[in-house]
Amino acid sequence: MEKIRKGDEVVILAGRDKKRRGTVLRRVDADHVLVEGINVVKKHVKPNPMAGSQGGIVDKTMPIHISNVALFNPEIGKADRVGIKVVDGRNVRVFRSSGAVVGAKA
């Protein structure tokens, strides 16, 4: 089971975007995620007249390693680790600090 999923709000733990928050756009692979507005780099792009794309310098969001992000816990207002617990015969994600189910309405 994945501890961090698409749509989760995460806090960056390391790198130049440390302590910033963003939403996970997608999982690139098992170890990398794409976070909205985080790890943005300048990319030089060649024009492609066949695809109708113009060349130039564009901003591109690059993947960040999953070890450098942590789920945001709205109860305490900080980043929190995530564990997996069996509740009613199914696996659910829980915050390690409080034991509350991730995404459950209070």
C-alpha positions in Angstrom: 0.0 0.0 0.0 1.3 3.5 -0.9 1.8 5.8 2.0 1.7 8.9 -0.2 -0.9 9.1 -3.0 -2.0 11.4 -5.8 -4.0 14.4 -4.3 -2.3 14.3 -0.9 -1.0 17.5 0.7 2.6 17.1 1.5 5.4 19.1 3.2 8.9 19.1 1.7 11.5 17.9 4.2 14.8 18.5 2.3 16.2 20.6 -0.6 15.8 24.2 -1.7 12.0 24.0 -1.3 12.2 22.8 2.4 9.2 23.5 4.6 6.9 24.4 1.6 3.6 22.6 1.0 2.1 21.3 -2.2 -0.3 18.8 -3.6 0.9 15.5 -5.2 0.1 15.6 -8.9 1.2 12.0 -9.7 3.6 9.3 -8.8 6.3 9.0 -11.3 7.5 5.6 -10.1 7.7 3.8 -6.8 10.2 6.3 -5.3 9.4 9.6 -6.9 6.4 12.0 -6.8 5.5 15.2 -8.7 4.4 17.9 -6.3 2.6 21.0 -7.6 4.9 24.1 -7.6 7.8 22.3 -6.0 11.2 21.6 -7.6 10.5 23.8 -10.6 13.4 24.2 -13.0 14.1 26.1 -16.2 14.2 23.9 -19.2 15.5 24.9 -22.7 13.1 23.5 -25.3 13.7 23.3 -29.0 10.8 24.4 -31.3 8.9 21.6 -33.0 6.8 22.9 -35.9 5.3 19.4 -36.5 3.7 19.5 -33.0 3.1 23.3 -33.1 5.2 23.9 -30.1 7.3 27.1 -29.7 10.8 26.9 -28.4 12.3 28.9 -25.5 12.9 28.6 -21.8 10.0 27.0 -19.9 9.4 26.2 -16.3 9.0 22.5 -15.6 8.1 20.6 -12.4 10.6 17.8 -11.7 10.1 14.7 -9.6 11.2 14.7 -5.9 12.2 11.6 -4.0 9.5 10.2 -1.7 11.8 10.2 1.3 12.0 14.0 1.1 8.2 14.5 1.5 5.9 13.9 4.4 2.1 14.0 4.6 0.6 17.2 6.1 -1.5 16.7 9.2 -4.1 19.4 9.5 -4.9 18.6 13.2 -1.4 19.6 14.3 -0.5 21.9 11.3 2.8 20.1 10.7 4.3 17.2 8.7 3.6 13.8 10.0 4.7 10.2 9.3 2.2 7.7 8.0 1.6 4.1 9.1 -0.8 1.4 7.9 -3.3 -0.2 10.2 -6.0 -2.8 9.6 -9.5 -1.4 10.4 -12.7 -3.4 9.6 -10.7 -5.9 7.5 -9.1 -3.3 5.2 -5.8 -1.4 5.3 -6.0 2.3 6.1 -3.4 5.0 6.4 -3.0 6.5 9.9 -0.9 9.4 11.2 1.8 8.2 13.5 1.5 11.0 16.0 -2.2 10.7 16.8 -3.3 7.5 15.2 -6.1 9.3 13.3 -7.1 7.9 9.9 -5.7 10.0 7.0 -8.5 11.8 5.2 -11.2 11.0 7.8 -13.7 13.8 8.5 -13.5 14.9 12.1 
